[in-house]
Amino acid sequence: MNVLVTGGAGFIGSNLVDALLARGDSVRILDDLFSGSKENVDPAAELVVGSVADEKLVHEVADGCEVVFHIAAHRAVPRSVENPLGTDLANVHGTLAVLVAARDAGARRVVSASSSSVYGGAEQLPTPESAPLIPRSPYAVSKLAGEQYCRVFAELFGLETVSLRYFNVYGPRQRPDSAYAAVIPLFIDALTSGKRPTVHGDGRQSRDFTFVTDAVVGTLAAADAPGAACAGRAYNIAPGYSHSLLDLLEILGRLIGVKPDPVFTDPRPGDVRLAQADPSAATRDLGFSCSVGFEDGLRRTVEWLA
């Protein structure tokens, strides 16, 4: 099968590309390499360097592809607070450009990366997809807009679309050296280099952490599930268990062999307090559930970063 992966040189995208190649698919990647890296790209895949906001280029790379995996995005809540226009261009206009190109190319399905941030700190925990959506950052707004475009394209044009609300994906290839690095690689980097990890807030905020191989398996399941069950819908991709940042630090300290001594700072604007997914819809419609335990995933991540 011929597939396109936008953002395929990045963290989640490159792990997805590896899985697609392993099952025999022909893979084309579109990535602007802002946060991705050529080092992540298997030479068996075709890499096209460019932006998802470039409508002409997106049409060119989508040509002949049966499935489009739209993973490219401006990530990170703080970045979107600092640069909401850049986030909108990449995440909203970029998603619309991908959908139009996929429709015009006659693609069967678009699987689009959304985010748990669309819930905005839901009161109902675990949180089902039917919970109220109250995004609290420009990033979250952009992801919700992308979901709505996907739904509309399924309804108006018959393009099968599936949006995946990833919950705090972590694992190999997630970089600690970015200005907007995620918390797990930042904590590991600090603990292994003898520095004090920085905790925004009191550390009791919780997240439903998802190991990257589980995220990839869920993404493949979204591409293969029957359209009658999932087209036009959004799904939580997560284990369904939450851990606080203090729990995370304790486990990492034990794995690395150090005693964490965090520095506590003010909470970051746009961050949510508690997050825990109800993953039952993905199990029902996509035949998918996470299988990597939290400590096992952290161990693999520590080994990779080492």
Secondary structure, 3 states (H helix, E strand, C coil): CEEEEECCCCHHHHHHHHHHHHCCCEEEEEECCCCCCHHHCCCCCEEEECCCCCHHHHHHHHCCCCEEEECCCCCCHHHHHHCHHHHHHHHHHHHHHHHHHHHHHCCCEEEEEEEHHHHCCCCCCCECCCCCCCCCCHHHHHHHHHHHHHHHHHHHHCCEEEEEEECCEECCCCCCCCCCCCHHHHHHHHHHCCCCCEEECCCCCEECCEEHHHHHHHHHHHHHCCHHHHCCEEEEECCCCCEEHHHHHHHHHHHHCCCCCCEEECCCCCCCCCCCECCHHHHHHHCCCCCCCHHHHHHHHHHHHC
